[in-house]
């Protein structure tokens, strides 16, 4: 009997409808909010990855600019650079 009185209470009905509206039907509902939160977490992981890649790239650039031998080695490995009279054999 007590449970029936609570369910029939107008404040309970209005509160329940309000919660349903917020969870499912509102423009910024909780389901969309959860998805956006997951996207933010994913982007934070990607941000960390790209920051580490930037550090690696800057270090490699610094090495290439400071040492001519490393620049030549990089050009030969990445772009198959060759000097006059040389031949390149690519083995995969």
C-alpha positions, -999 to 999 in steps of 0.1 A, spaced: 0 0 0 28 24 9 46 16 -24 14 24 -44 11 57 -26 47 66 -35 42 57 -72 10 77 -74 26 107 -58 27 136 -84 63 145 -73 75 110 -80 58 109 -114 72 143 -124 107 134 -110 106 101 -130 95 118 -162 122 144 -157 149 117 -152 137 99 -183 138 131 -203 173 140 -192 187 105 -198 171 98 -232 154 128 -249 172 160 -240 195 176 -266 225 170 -243 213 137 -228 235 114 -207 240 89 -235 255 115 -258 275 129 -229 290 94 -222 299 91 -259 316 125 -259 335 116 -228 348 84 -245 359 106 -275 378 129 -252 396 100 -236 405 86 -270 418 121 -281 439 124 -250 456 91 -258 462 103 -294 476 136 -281 502 118 -260 511 96 -290 516 125 -313 535 145 -287 559 116 -285 562 114 -323 570 151 -324 598 146 -299 612 117 -319 610 136 -352 627 167 -337 655 145 -323 660 129 -357 660 163 -374 685 176 -349 708 145 -357 704 150 -394 712 187 -392 743 182 -370 760 154 -388 765 151 -425 772 114 -424 739 107 -407 721 129 -433 737 109 -461 728 76 -444 692 88 -440 690 98 -477 704 65 -488 680 45 -466 648 64 -471 652 78 -506 677 55 -522 701 83 -528 731 74 -549 762 92 -561 774 92 -597 787 58 -608 769 39 -580 743 12 -584 716 3 -559 703 -32 -554 672 -33 -533 666 -67 -515 633 -72 -498 
